[in-house]
Amino acid sequence: MKVEEIYERLKKVKEPITEVDVVSLGLVEKVIADEDGVRVYLRLSEGLRHPFQHALSWPVKWRIVRDIVAALDDVVPLEILDSKTLERYYPLEED
């Protein structure tokens, strides 16, 4: 699958508070599609400095990641990471 097609699918994923797509909001830093699969790097932890901020933002992060997984349900293997911390959001466990 081409990176451009992945971005088009990601434009259908809305941030749950503003209802603006995650690409237009700049939450998708980059997408890499190669022989190892597809990796989507998200800016979900930028501006969060205190653990309390991370805790409050988790339901929004979870929904965004869930919706991205649904939008890219036929992309295998798929990995979703935080671009700042490299925390892996999806898949949750190693195979």
Backbone torsions as a table, in degrees:
resi	resn	phi	psi	omega
1	MET	NA	138.5	-178.2
2	LYS	-81.0	150.3	-179.5
3	VAL	-59.4	-38.2	-179.1
4	GLU	-61.7	-39.5	178.6
5	GLU	-67.0	-37.8	177.8
6	ILE	-64.1	-44.4	177.4
7	TYR	-60.0	-39.5	178.7
8	GLU	-62.7	-40.8	177.0
9	ARG	-66.8	-39.3	-179.7
10	LEU	-66.1	-25.0	177.4
11	LYS	-67.2	-14.3	177.5
12	LYS	-86.8	-10.6	179.9
13	VAL	-87.8	122.9	-176.6
14	LYS	-101.6	140.5	170.9
15	GLU	-70.3	128.3	-168.5
16	PRO	-66.7	-21.5	-178.4
17	ILE	-86.3	-48.0	-176.2
18	THR	-91.5	-20.2	-175.4
19	GLU	64.3	21.0	173.9
20	VAL	-95.0	145.1	-177.2
21	ASP	-67.1	151.0	-173.3
22	VAL	-67.1	-25.8	177.6
23	VAL	-72.2	-48.0	179.7
24	SER	-62.6	-32.9	178.4
25	LEU	-74.9	-11.3	-178.6
26	GLY	81.1	18.1	179.7
27	LEU	-78.5	-18.1	176.4
28	VAL	-97.4	109.7	-179.8
29	GLU	-77.2	-47.0	178.3
30	LYS	-162.0	159.9	175.7
31	VAL	-127.4	130.8	176.8
32	ILE	-118.9	124.5	176.3
33	ALA	-124.0	116.0	179.6
34	ASP	-146.5	-166.5	-177.1
35	GLU	-65.3	-16.2	178.3
36	ASP	-87.7	-6.7	-179.5
37	GLY	121.6	-156.2	-178.4
38	VAL	-118.6	131.0	175.2
39	ARG	-121.5	128.3	178.8
40	VAL	-112.5	122.0	179.0
41	TYR	-102.7	122.1	-176.1
42	LEU	-111.3	148.7	175.3
43	ARG	-98.9	71.9	-177.6
44	LEU	-101.5	-12.0	-179.0
45	SER	-111.3	0.2	179.6
46	GLU	-63.7	135.3	178.4
47	GLY	84.1	-5.6	178.4
48	LEU	-96.5	116.5	-176.1
49	ARG	-111.7	-29.8	-174.7
50	HIS	-105.1	142.4	178.3
51	PRO	-54.4	-31.6	178.8
52	PHE	-63.6	-38.7	177.1
53	GLN	-63.5	-40.9	177.9
54	HIS	-62.6	-42.0	-179.4
55	ALA	-63.8	-42.0	-179.9
56	LEU	-67.9	-31.6	-176.4
57	SER	-85.9	-10.8	-173.8
58	TRP	-58.4	-42.5	179.4
59	PRO	-59.9	-34.9	178.5
60	VAL	-70.8	-44.6	177.8
61	LYS	-58.0	-47.5	-178.2
62	TRP	-58.0	-43.7	-178.6
63	ARG	-66.8	-41.5	178.3
64	ILE	-61.2	-47.9	-179.9
65	VAL	-62.6	-44.1	178.5
66	ARG	-58.5	-43.4	-179.1
67	ASP	-70.3	-33.4	175.8
68	ILE	-66.7	-43.6	177.9
69	VAL	-59.3	-42.1	178.6
70	ALA	-65.4	-39.9	-179.1
71	ALA	-68.4	-28.1	-178.0
72	LEU	-113.8	35.9	-173.1
73	ASP	-62.1	-21.2	180.0
74	ASP	-99.2	4.6	-179.9
75	VAL	-91.7	117.1	-178.4
76	VAL	-136.0	133.8	-11.8
77	PRO	-77.2	149.5	179.3
78	LEU	-121.9	135.2	176.4
79	GLU	-133.6	134.7	178.8
80	ILE	-120.2	123.8	-175.2
81	LEU	-129.1	156.7	172.2
82	ASP	-81.9	130.6	-174.8
83	SER	-71.0	-23.8	-178.6
84	LYS	-89.5	-49.7	-174.4
85	THR	-95.7	-14.6	-173.8
86	LEU	62.1	17.1	173.1
87	GLU	-61.6	134.4	-179.8
88	ARG	-91.2	122.2	177.8
89	TYR	-89.3	-33.3	-176.7
90	TYR	-151.7	137.6	-5.5
91	PRO	-70.5	157.8	-175.8
92	LEU	-72.8	-30.6	-177.7
93	GLU	-127.7	155.8	172.8
94	GLU	-70.9	146.2	176.1
95	ASP	-78.4	NA	NA
